[in-house]
Amino acid sequence: MAGGDVLVFEIETDKPANEPALKRFRMPPALKEQRIRYGWVQFAPGGIASGQGVLSVAFATPGNSKLNIDEVAKQVTAAKIKPM
């Protein structure tokens, strides 16, 4: 991604979600018995070594969803991060 460093991680379960997973991650009951895709994106706009803030986004979605790590990374890197 232009203008910074991005770390991405995405996995999809082999088996459908069970009740403990739904409760632990506060997912809607409609996801029960569906495969789940988990993703995590960290974006450092000035680069990892710059000492600036890092934007971190995690998500969980049904495995058949069109939302994937590429789309999330594109949205995160387009965000305007203001120093605190």
Phi, psi and omega in degrees: 000139181289142173084018178167186179249141180233134173245126182234150179211128180217134175223156175229136183289150175278328184248156178297155179295144177250175184303314179300322179294319179298317180291316184299318183260010177052047179268153180294147180303337180297342180277352180299138180070019173241150173290147184242138174253124177252142178217155179215131179232131171239132181233125175248104187300328180262005184100155184301319185275004186283341182082003178279173178294161179236132176265126183237129181228130175239149179212159172223135183212158176302147181301334181268006179288152177278351177287123179223178186296327179295317180293318179296315179299320179297317180292319181295316182289340178277346182292147177267116181259123179255137178296149180271000000 
